[in-house]
Amino acid sequence: MQDKPMDLSKFLYVGKRVFIVRDGIVFITSVRDVREENAVLLAMPVSRGAPVFIEDGAQIEVGFWEANGIFSYQAVVTQGIWTDTVRMYHVKPCSRLTKLQRRENYRLPVSCSVRIRILDGDGGEFKTRTLNISLGGACIKSPRLYERGTKLTCFVDLEGKGTVEAAGEVVHHSKLNTANEMYALGIQFTQCAPAELRRLARFMRAQEMKRRRLQ
């Protein structure tokens, strides 16, 4: 991990999507205002249609995505602000900004159930599991070899946290050293709705937090 000088005004602005981590649970929200001394106003997150209440004085992690990586910092909720139309949290940092990982290269080693629908050739579907996954693609086990450029659709089950649907294509393949004839297919996502990517990002962040606690 790499620490960055703390000047959040270079990264955060009104409307910027961020994630917060509270008690190991990841929520997506957005910046409502950037104040002095790197304080920000964050919209109250919503989980499964219900507002997420955080008490004054609670410590949370605030993070966000940039083109060159994922960054986060520890913060304290100093005040909940409620009006008839607005619910926000005033949040002040209590640590330096840390670069967690390179966004474009980071692949989470996780075995998720995935359904693959082949769009080229004879088509067909099969169920398998991921070897790893990232915001840009996945590597899966496959019972047969598919050539580079094969178009497909992935339906990834996020372990009870919803399903992500993404169009993709095979960009590399290799034979796995298993008793059965199995292949590893590297898939690059070519189209995925923003809401799907946010769901995948929440899942990946939660899984990463679990891994960090176990280390």
N, C-alpha and C positions, 0 to 999 in steps of 0.2 A: 504494500500500500504506500501511497505517496501523499504527503501533506502539501496543501496549497495555501498561499497567503489568503487571509480572510477578507475578501471584498466581494460580498454577495451581489452587489449591484451590477457586477460584470456578468452575472449568470441569471439572476432572478428578475422578473418583471411581471407586471400585471397580466394575468391570464396564463402564466407559465405553469405547466403541469408538473407536479412534484409527487413524491410518495412520502408517507410518514410511517414509522414503525413504532407501535405501542404494544408492550408486553408480547413481542414476537409476532404480532399480527401486522400485515402490511395494508395500508389504505392509500388510495389515490385521491388527491385533491388538487387545488390550484391556488396560486398567489393572488390575493386581492389588493395588496399594497406593499411597497417596500419602504421601510422607515429608516431613521437614523440608527447608527451603530449596528447595522446589519439585521435589525429586527424586521420581521415580516408579518403581515396579516394573512392567515391561511383560511380558506373557506372550510367550514365544518365538513369533514368527509361523511359520506353516506355508505352504509354497508347493507346490502339486501333490502334496500328501501327505507332503512331506519337511520337516523342521524347518529353519529358516533360522538359521544360526550367524553371530554377529557377534562379532568379537574385542574384548577390552577395549581401551579407548582410541579406538575407532572413532567418528567423528563422523557423526551421522545427523540427519535432519529428522523432527520429530514434529508431527503435525497432527491436527485434529479438526473436526467439523462442529457448528455451533450454528445456532439458528433464524435468526440475523441474519448468518451468514457462515461462511467457512472460515478457521481460524486455524492458524498453525504457528510453530515455533521450532526453532533449532538446538540440538542436545544431544550429550553425550558418553556413551557406554556405559562406565560405571566398573567394572562387575563383572557377570559372568554367574553366576547362582545356580542350581545343579543339585541336585536331590534325586531320590529314586526316583520321586516322583510329580509334581514341579513343575520346570519350566524357565522361568526368568525373566531379565530384564536390568534391572539398576539403572542408571537414566538420569538425568543431571543436565543442566539447561539451560546453554547458553553464549551465549545471545542473548536479546533481548527477544521478546515475543510479537507476531507480525505478523498483521494481518488481510489475507488474500490476496484475497478477493473477496466480494461479496454473493451468498450461496448462491441466493436466490430469483430473482435476475436474471441470473446469469452463464450465458452460452451459449457453448459451445465451437465455434468455426467449424471443422468437420471434415467431410470427405466419407466417410461409412461406407455400405457396402452395407446395404440394409434391405428386408425383405419385408413388404408391407402386405396384410393380410387384411381386406376390407371386410365388416362384419357387418350393415349395413342394406341395404335395397333388394334389388337383384339379387345382392349379394355380390360375390365374385370376389377375385382376388389379383393383385398385380403387384410387380415388383422395381424398385427405384430407389435413390437415394442421398440421404443427409442433406445439408442445407445448414449446419445447426448442430444441436447437441444440448445438453440440460441435464439435471439430475436431475429436472426436472418435465415435460419434454416434448422435442419436436424439431420442426424445420422440414425438410420433404422436398420433393423434386421430384415432380410428379405429371403423368401424361399427360392427365388429365382433371380437371375441376373437381368437387369434392365440397363439399356445402353444410355450413355450420356445424352442429354437433351430430351429424354422421355418426359412428357408432361403428365402431371398427376395432381391430385388434391389430397391434402392431409387433414385428418380429423383427430386432433391430439386430445386425449382425456387427461386433464390436469389433476388427477388423483382426487376427484370429488369437488374440485374448484371450477367446474365448467369445462367446456370443450372449445378448443381453438381450431378454426377452419382456415386453411391457407392453401393457395395455389402454389405449385412449385415445379421444379424440374430436377432431374438427376444430373449432378455435376461431377460425381466420381463414384467408383465402386471398387470393392475388393472382396476376396473370398475370406470368410471367417474360418478360424481353426477350430471347427466343431465336428462332432461325430456326424451330424447331418449336413447335407449340402445347403449351406446358408451363406448369404452375402451381406456385406455392409454397404448400404446405399447412402451417399451423401446428397442431401436434398437442399437446394437453395430456394427459399421462399421468393416468389415473383409477385405475389399479390396477397395482401392480408389487411383487413379493415383495421383502422386505428383502434377501435374498441377491442378487437381480438388481440392486437399487440399489447395493449394495456393490461389485458387479462393475463397474457403470457408473462409480461414483465413483473406483475404482482406475484405470480407463481414462482418465477425464478428468484425474485428477491427473498421470498419467504423460505425457499429451499436453501438459499445461500446463508440466511441467518441461522438455520438449523445446523448447517455444516460448520459455521463459525463457532457455535456454542459447543459443538462436540470436539473441536480441536483443542 
